[in-house]
Amino acid sequence: MVTGPVSEARRRDVIDALRRGTVPASGLDLLAVGLDRFADAMDDDISTAARGGAAFHAVRGDYGSGKTFFARWLAERAKRAGLATSEIQISETETPLHKLETVYRRLTERLTTSTHPPSALRAVIDSWLYTLEEEVLDAGEVDESDAAGLASAVDGLMEQRLAAVARTTPAFAAAIRGYRQAQQAGDIATAEALIAWLGGQKSVAASARRAAGVRGDLDHFGALGFLQGLLSVLRDSGHPGLFVVLDEIETLQRVRGDVREKGLNALRQLLDEIDSGRFPGLFLIITGTPAFFDGQQGVKRLPPLDQRLATDLATDPRFDSPRAVQLRLTGFDLDRLSELGRAVRELYAGAARHPDRLRSTVDDGYLDELARALTGELGGKVGIAPRLYLRKLVQDVLDRVDEHTDFDPRRHYALTLSTGEMTDVERNAARPGSAGDVALDLP
């Protein structure tokens, strides 16, 4: 967790998100309680990807253990190292794992960089083409005023860079070539359509596809080639790698048997391609519940995949290696929840009107009391408590202490929970009788 100075903008973004009860879009390192033990190993994997290698981990944990938070925290670290990132939610209807063309489409829709929000695909390709042009000019063989000569030299360099991709997936190279030609001709509609086609979108105008010399839509087998092409473009446009998260992969357990088999085999195929060196610069993370990795409706149904993911988890979690294939998240307990509260209090105090009073009034003892009270109302399930705990802490306690010099949360505040502010998971966990507002007098 970050201990140095925090900019006012980062502080405000994080505090405002917690006040709304949402996950901050950035600044997750400020809230990463208990993740320090993974930092060095994950940074090594990010460096490996940035050098043209590849990395993979399976993150396992029960619901509420922080798998999604871990993945987003890691994505932030990857982005700071220059990698592009993409987070994909696997689902039976929207993004089935066995349809890699759909997974690729979601990847490009959610593609982001440190400077461009999703979808950053067009910005990345434009940056790549600009980089090629700069390389040609830097070589000094073509004058900047010679438009035709410059275009020809850039085309030649582009063909060289895409040669490896074109051998296996010529359509990717052809579509980029067509996109560049449409741009030069001022044909915006065709250029837009070809960017969509490169992103795996369906129903792209036939006229645009004809202009680039490509046919049909992206299929399951072509998706891996397009991923290879995207990695090549990213590398030459200043992004040395791509960090990808396949989240909630345990949904495979709930699909029809034949679909489940196809999904598991697609994952096995993807891991084999990573091991073969086909995807230089790729850092892949999948997240799932222990039942997915250990149960008969998950990984165990495909022995070759089970072998690739095998990790000895019989020892005490304290001795887990952060370099293992499977990374085990043990989830929150009350101590870690209180530690998270202290981190947020200190973050808030950094810009508070009366920081000393804030720390003395909302002391560690009060943070412990609030954690116990809120967790008790959620059936003792600490793992699903952080969102509500932090929202109550910021909005109901810290804001009031900072704004009203006579406000004392121990005397003037009673914790209340209402169904309207709770998610379905939180409502299901709430103990019987807490469906309405529940007043809790903290000692």
C-alpha positions as CSV (number, residue, x, y, z in Angstrom):
1,M,0.0,0.0,0.0
2,V,1.2,3.5,-0.9
3,T,2.7,5.4,2.1
4,G,4.2,8.4,0.3
5,P,2.5,11.7,-0.7
6,V,-0.8,11.5,-2.5
7,S,-1.9,14.1,-5.0
8,E,-5.1,16.0,-4.2
9,A,-6.7,14.7,-7.5
10,R,-6.1,11.1,-6.6
11,R,-7.3,11.6,-3.1
12,R,-10.5,13.2,-4.2
13,D,-11.2,10.6,-6.9
14,V,-10.8,7.8,-4.4
15,I,-12.8,9.4,-1.6
16,D,-15.6,10.5,-3.9
17,A,-16.0,7.0,-5.2
18,L,-16.1,5.4,-1.7
19,R,-18.7,8.0,-0.7
20,R,-20.8,6.8,-3.6
21,G,-20.3,3.2,-2.7
22,T,-18.4,2.4,-6.0
23,V,-14.9,1.0,-6.7
24,P,-12.5,3.8,-7.6
25,A,-11.5,3.9,-11.2
26,S,-7.9,4.5,-10.1
27,G,-5.9,4.8,-7.0
28,L,-6.5,1.2,-5.9
29,D,-3.0,1.0,-4.6
30,L,-4.1,3.3,-1.8
31,L,-6.6,0.7,-0.6
32,A,-4.6,-2.5,-1.3
33,V,-4.6,-3.9,2.2
34,G,-2.9,-7.3,2.4
35,L,-1.6,-7.3,-1.2
36,D,2.0,-6.3,-0.5
37,R,3.1,-9.9,-0.5
38,F,2.2,-10.2,-4.2
39,A,3.7,-6.9,-5.4
40,D,7.3,-8.0,-6.2
41,A,6.3,-11.2,-8.0
42,M,3.6,-9.4,-10.0
43,D,6.0,-6.6,-11.0
44,D,8.4,-9.2,-12.2
45,D,5.7,-10.7,-14.4
46,I,4.8,-7.3,-15.7
47,S,8.5,-6.7,-16.6
48,T,8.6,-10.1,-18.3
49,A,5.7,-9.1,-20.5
50,A,7.2,-5.7,-21.2
51,R,10.4,-7.5,-22.4
52,G,8.5,-9.6,-24.9
53,G,7.9,-12.6,-22.7
54,A,4.5,-13.8,-21.4
55,A,3.0,-14.5,-18.0
56,F,-0.1,-16.2,-16.6
57,H,-1.8,-16.7,-13.2
58,A,-5.1,-18.1,-12.0
59,V,-6.4,-16.2,-9.0
60,R,-8.7,-18.2,-6.8
61,G,-10.9,-17.1,-3.9
62,D,-14.4,-17.3,-2.5
63,Y,-17.0,-14.7,-3.3
64,G,-16.0,-11.5,-1.4
65,S,-12.3,-12.5,-1.2
66,G,-11.3,-9.6,-3.5
67,K,-10.5,-11.3,-6.8
68,T,-11.8,-8.4,-8.9
69,F,-10.1,-5.8,-6.8
70,F,-6.8,-7.8,-7.0
71,A,-7.1,-7.9,-10.8
72,R,-7.8,-4.2,-11.1
73,W,-5.0,-3.3,-8.6
74,L,-2.7,-5.4,-10.8
75,A,-4.0,-3.7,-14.0
76,E,-3.1,-0.3,-12.5
77,R,0.5,-1.5,-11.9
78,A,0.7,-2.8,-15.5
79,K,-0.6,0.4,-16.9
80,R,2.0,2.4,-15.0
81,A,4.6,0.2,-16.7
82,G,3.2,1.1,-20.1
83,L,1.1,-1.9,-20.8
84,A,-2.4,-1.7,-22.2
85,T,-5.1,-3.4,-20.2
86,S,-8.4,-5.1,-20.7
87,E,-10.9,-6.6,-18.2
88,I,-13.4,-9.1,-19.5
89,Q,-16.3,-10.5,-17.6
90,I,-17.0,-14.1,-18.7
91,S,-20.7,-14.9,-18.8
92,E,-22.9,-17.6,-20.4
93,T,-24.8,-15.2,-22.6
94,E,-22.7,-12.1,-23.2
95,T,-19.1,-13.5,-23.3
96,P,-19.0,-17.3,-23.4
97,L,-15.4,-18.5,-23.1
98,H,-15.7,-21.1,-25.8
99,K,-16.3,-18.3,-28.4
100,L,-12.9,-16.7,-28.5
101,E,-14.1,-14.3,-31.2
102,T,-16.5,-12.9,-28.7
103,V,-13.8,-12.8,-26.0
104,Y,-11.5,-10.9,-28.4
105,R,-14.3,-8.4,-29.3
106,R,-14.9,-7.7,-25.6
107,L,-11.1,-7.3,-25.1
108,T,-10.9,-4.6,-27.8
109,E,-14.1,-2.9,-26.4
110,R,-12.5,-2.6,-23.0
111,L,-9.0,-1.9,-24.2
112,T,-7.4,0.9,-22.3
113,T,-4.1,2.6,-21.8
114,S,-2.7,5.2,-19.4
115,T,-3.8,7.9,-21.8
116,H,-6.9,6.5,-23.5
117,P,-10.1,5.1,-22.0
118,P,-12.0,2.2,-23.5
119,S,-12.0,1.6,-26.4
120,A,-8.5,2.6,-27.1
121,L,-8.2,0.4,-30.2
122,R,-8.3,3.2,-32.8
123,A,-6.0,5.4,-30.8
124,V,-3.5,2.6,-30.6
125,I,-3.6,1.9,-34.3
126,D,-3.3,5.6,-35.1
127,S,-0.3,5.9,-32.8
128,W,1.3,2.9,-34.5
129,L,0.9,4.4,-37.9
130,Y,2.3,7.7,-36.7
131,T,5.3,5.9,-35.2
132,L,6.0,4.2,-38.5
133,E,5.9,7.6,-40.3
134,E,8.3,9.1,-37.7
135,E,10.7,6.1,-38.2
136,V,10.7,6.6,-41.9
137,L,11.4,10.4,-41.6
138,D,14.1,9.8,-39.0
139,A,15.9,7.5,-41.4
140,G,16.3,10.5,-43.7
141,E,15.7,8.5,-46.9
142,V,12.4,10.3,-47.7
143,D,11.7,14.0,-47.6
144,E,8.7,15.1,-45.5
145,S,7.4,17.1,-48.5
146,D,7.3,14.0,-50.7
147,A,3.8,12.7,-49.8
148,A,3.8,9.9,-52.3
149,G,7.3,8.7,-51.3
150,L,6.5,8.9,-47.6
151,A,3.3,6.9,-48.1
152,S,5.2,4.3,-50.0
153,A,7.9,4.0,-47.5
154,V,5.5,3.8,-44.6
155,D,3.6,1.1,-46.4
156,G,6.8,-0.9,-46.9
157,L,7.7,-0.6,-43.2
158,M,4.2,-1.6,-42.2
159,E,4.4,-4.7,-44.3
160,Q,7.7,-5.6,-42.6
161,R,6.2,-5.2,-39.1
162,L,3.1,-7.2,-39.9
163,A,4.9,-9.9,-41.8
164,A,4.8,-12.5,-39.0
165,V,1.1,-11.7,-38.4
166,A,0.3,-11.8,-42.1
167,R,1.7,-15.4,-42.4
168,T,-0.9,-16.7,-40.0
169,T,-3.7,-14.0,-40.1
170,P,-3.4,-12.1,-43.4
171,A,-6.9,-10.5,-42.8
172,F,-5.6,-8.5,-39.9
173,A,-2.8,-7.0,-41.9
174,A,-5.1,-6.4,-44.9
175,A,-7.6,-4.6,-42.7
176,I,-4.9,-2.2,-41.2
177,R,-3.7,-1.6,-44.8
178,G,-7.2,-0.8,-45.9
179,Y,-7.7,1.5,-42.9
180,R,-4.7,3.5,-43.7
181,Q,-5.7,3.8,-47.4
182,A,-9.2,4.9,-46.4
183,Q,-7.7,7.6,-44.0
184,Q,-5.5,8.9,-46.8
185,A,-8.4,9.0,-49.2
186,G,-10.6,10.9,-46.6
187,D,-13.1,8.0,-46.6
188,I,-14.1,8.3,-42.9
189,A,-17.0,5.8,-43.1
190,T,-14.7,3.0,-44.5
191,A,-12.0,3.8,-42.0
192,E,-14.5,3.6,-39.1
193,A,-15.9,0.3,-40.4
194,L,-12.5,-1.3,-40.7
195,I,-11.6,-0.3,-37.1
196,A,-14.8,-2.0,-36.0
197,W,-13.9,-5.1,-38.1
198,L,-10.3,-5.1,-36.6
199,G,-12.1,-5.1,-33.1
200,G,-14.1,-8.2,-34.0
201,Q,-17.4,-6.4,-34.4
202,K,-20.1,-8.0,-36.5
203,S,-22.3,-6.5,-39.3
204,V,-19.5,-4.4,-40.8
205,A,-20.5,-2.9,-44.1
206,A,-19.6,-5.2,-47.0
207,S,-18.3,-2.3,-49.0
208,A,-15.7,-1.6,-46.4
209,R,-14.6,-5.2,-46.2
210,R,-14.3,-5.3,-50.0
211,A,-12.2,-2.2,-50.0
212,A,-9.7,-3.9,-47.7
213,G,-10.0,-7.3,-49.4
214,V,-11.3,-9.1,-46.4
215,R,-14.3,-11.3,-46.0
216,G,-16.9,-12.4,-43.5
217,D,-16.7,-12.0,-39.7
218,L,-14.0,-13.0,-37.2
219,D,-14.2,-16.6,-36.1
220,H,-12.9,-18.6,-33.2
221,F,-9.7,-19.6,-34.9
222,G,-9.0,-16.1,-36.3
223,A,-9.4,-14.5,-32.9
224,L,-6.0,-15.8,-31.7
225,G,-4.4,-14.4,-34.8
226,F,-6.0,-11.1,-34.3
227,L,-4.7,-11.1,-30.7
228,Q,-1.2,-11.8,-32.0
229,G,-1.6,-8.8,-34.4
230,L,-2.8,-6.5,-31.7
231,L,0.2,-7.3,-29.5
232,S,2.5,-6.5,-32.4
233,V,0.8,-3.1,-33.0
234,L,0.8,-2.3,-29.2
235,R,4.5,-3.1,-29.0
236,D,5.4,-0.7,-31.9
237,S,3.1,2.1,-30.6
238,G,4.8,2.4,-27.2
239,H,2.9,-0.2,-25.2
240,P,5.3,-3.1,-24.6
241,G,2.6,-5.5,-23.6
242,L,-1.1,-6.2,-22.8
243,F,-2.5,-7.2,-19.4
244,V,-5.8,-9.1,-19.8
245,V,-8.2,-10.3,-17.1
246,L,-10.8,-13.0,-17.7
247,D,-13.0,-12.4,-14.6
248,E,-15.6,-14.8,-13.1
249,I,-14.5,-17.7,-15.1
250,E,-16.4,-20.0,-12.7
251,T,-19.6,-19.2,-14.7
252,L,-18.5,-22.2,-16.9
253,Q,-19.8,-24.5,-14.1
254,R,-23.4,-23.3,-14.8
255,V,-23.5,-23.9,-18.5
256,R,-24.6,-27.0,-20.5
257,G,-22.1,-29.8,-20.4
258,D,-21.0,-29.6,-24.1
259,V,-20.6,-25.8,-23.8
260,R,-18.5,-26.3,-20.6
261,E,-16.2,-28.7,-22.3
262,K,-15.7,-26.3,-25.2
263,G,-15.0,-23.4,-22.8
264,L,-12.4,-25.4,-20.8
265,N,-10.8,-26.6,-24.0
266,A,-10.6,-22.9,-25.2
267,L,-8.8,-22.0,-22.0
268,R,-6.4,-24.9,-22.4
269,Q,-5.7,-23.9,-26.0
270,L,-5.0,-20.3,-24.9
271,L,-2.6,-21.4,-22.2
272,D,-0.8,-23.7,-24.6
273,E,-0.4,-20.8,-27.1
274,I,1.0,-18.6,-24.4
275,D,3.5,-21.3,-23.4
276,S,4.5,-21.8,-27.1
277,G,5.6,-18.1,-27.3
278,R,2.9,-17.1,-29.7
279,F,1.8,-14.0,-27.7
280,P,4.9,-12.0,-26.7
281,G,3.9,-9.3,-24.3
282,L,0.7,-10.9,-23.0
283,F,0.1,-11.1,-19.2
284,L,-3.1,-13.1,-18.7
285,I,-5.0,-13.4,-15.4
286,I,-8.1,-15.6,-14.8
287,T,-10.2,-15.4,-11.7
288,G,-12.4,-18.1,-10.2
289,T,-13.8,-19.7,-7.1
290,P,-12.1,-22.7,-5.4
291,A,-15.0,-24.9,-6.6
292,F,-14.1,-24.1,-10.2
293,F,-10.5,-25.2,-9.8
294,D,-11.2,-28.2,-7.5
295,G,-14.7,-29.3,-8.3
296,Q,-15.9,-31.9,-10.9
297,Q,-17.9,-29.3,-12.8
298,G,-14.8,-27.1,-13.4
299,V,-11.2,-27.6,-14.3
300,K,-11.2,-31.3,-13.2
301,R,-13.3,-32.2,-16.1
302,L,-10.4,-31.6,-18.5
303,P,-7.3,-33.3,-17.2
304,P,-4.8,-31.5,-19.5
305,L,-6.1,-28.2,-18.2
306,D,-6.0,-29.5,-14.6
307,Q,-2.4,-30.4,-15.1
308,R,-1.4,-27.0,-16.3
309,L,-3.1,-25.3,-13.4
310,A,-1.9,-27.7,-10.7
311,T,-0.6,-26.0,-7.6
312,D,0.0,-27.4,-4.1
313,L,-2.4,-25.6,-1.8
314,A,-2.3,-28.1,1.1
315,T,0.1,-26.0,3.1
316,D,-0.8,-23.0,5.3
317,P,-1.8,-20.1,3.1
318,R,0.9,-18.0,4.9
319,F,3.5,-20.0,3.0
320,D,1.9,-19.7,-0.5
321,S,4.3,-18.5,-3.2
322,P,3.2,-15.4,-5.1
323,R,4.9,-16.9,-8.2
324,A,2.7,-20.0,-8.3
325,V,0.4,-20.7,-11.2
326,Q,-2.6,-20.4,-8.8
327,L,-2.7,-17.5,-6.4
328,R,-4.9,-18.0,-3.4
329,L,-6.8,-15.0,-1.9
330,T,-7.9,-15.7,1.7
331,G,-10.3,-12.7,1.8
332,F,-11.0,-10.2,4.5
333,D,-11.2,-10.7,8.2
334,L,-12.1,-8.1,10.8
335,D,-8.5,-7.0,11.4
336,R,-8.0,-6.4,7.7
337,L,-11.3,-4.5,7.4
338,S,-10.3,-2.2,10.3
339,E,-6.9,-1.8,8.6
340,L,-8.7,-0.7,5.5
341,G,-10.6,1.8,7.5
342,R,-7.4,3.2,8.9
343,A,-6.0,3.6,5.5
344,V,-9.1,5.5,4.3
345,R,-9.1,7.7,7.5
346,E,-5.4,8.6,6.8
347,L,-6.2,9.3,3.2
348,Y,-9.1,11.5,4.2
349,A,-7.1,13.3,6.9
350,G,-4.5,14.4,4.3
351,A,-6.9,17.0,3.1
352,A,-9.2,17.4,6.1
353,R,-9.9,20.8,7.8
354,H,-9.0,19.4,11.2
355,P,-6.9,16.3,10.7
356,D,-5.8,15.9,14.3
357,R,-9.4,16.0,15.5
358,L,-10.4,13.6,12.8
359,R,-7.8,11.0,13.9
360,S,-8.6,11.4,17.6
361,T,-12.4,11.2,17.2
362,V,-12.4,8.4,14.6
363,D,-9.7,6.5,16.4
364,D,-8.7,2.9,15.8
365,G,-11.1,1.7,18.5
366,Y,-14.1,3.3,16.7
367,L,-13.1,1.8,13.4
368,D,-13.0,-1.6,15.0
369,E,-16.5,-1.0,16.5
370,L,-17.9,0.1,13.2
371,A,-16.4,-2.9,11.4
372,R,-17.9,-5.4,13.9
373,A,-21.3,-3.8,13.9
374,L,-21.6,-3.6,10.1
375,T,-20.3,-7.1,9.6
376,G,-22.7,-8.4,12.2
377,E,-25.6,-7.1,10.1
378,L,-24.3,-8.9,7.1
379,G,-24.4,-12.3,8.8
380,G,-20.7,-12.1,9.8
381,K,-19.6,-12.2,6.1
382,V,-16.6,-9.9,6.3
383,G,-15.8,-10.4,2.6
384,I,-18.8,-8.5,1.4
385,A,-18.6,-5.8,4.0
386,P,-15.9,-3.4,2.6
387,R,-18.1,-1.5,0.2
388,L,-20.8,-0.6,2.8
389,Y,-18.2,-0.2,5.5
390,L,-16.2,2.4,3.5
391,R,-19.3,4.2,2.3
392,K,-20.6,4.6,5.9
393,L,-17.2,5.6,7.2
394,V,-16.7,8.3,4.6
395,Q,-20.2,9.7,4.1
396,D,-21.7,9.3,7.5
397,V,-18.7,9.6,9.8
398,L,-15.6,11.3,8.4
399,D,-17.5,13.9,6.4
400,R,-19.5,14.9,9.5
401,V,-16.5,14.9,11.9
402,D,-14.7,17.2,9.4
403,E,-17.6,19.6,8.9
404,H,-19.0,19.8,12.4
405,T,-16.6,20.5,15.3
406,D,-19.1,19.2,17.9
407,F,-20.0,15.9,16.1
408,D,-19.0,12.8,17.9
409,P,-19.9,9.5,16.1
410,R,-20.1,7.6,19.4
411,R,-22.8,9.9,20.7
412,H,-24.5,11.3,17.7
413,Y,-24.4,8.6,15.1
414,A,-26.4,5.3,14.9
415,L,-25.4,3.0,12.0
416,T,-28.4,2.2,9.8
417,L,-28.7,-0.1,6.8
418,S,-31.6,0.0,4.3
419,T,-32.4,-2.4,1.5
420,G,-32.2,0.5,-1.0
421,E,-28.5,1.0,-0.5
422,M,-27.5,-2.7,-0.6
423,T,-26.6,-4.9,-3.5
424,D,-28.4,-8.2,-4.0
425,V,-25.4,-10.1,-2.4
426,E,-25.5,-7.8,0.6
427,R,-29.3,-8.1,1.0
428,N,-29.0,-11.9,0.8
429,A,-26.3,-11.9,3.5
430,A,-28.2,-9.6,5.8
431,R,-29.5,-11.3,8.9
432,P,-33.3,-11.9,9.2
433,G,-35.1,-8.8,10.4
434,S,-32.7,-6.4,8.8
435,A,-34.7,-5.9,5.6
436,G,-35.8,-2.5,6.7
437,D,-33.8,0.2,8.4
438,V,-31.8,-1.1,11.4
439,A,-30.5,1.3,14.0
440,L,-27.4,0.2,15.7
441,D,-26.2,2.1,18.7
442,L,-22.5,1.8,18.8
443,P,-21.0,2.0,22.3
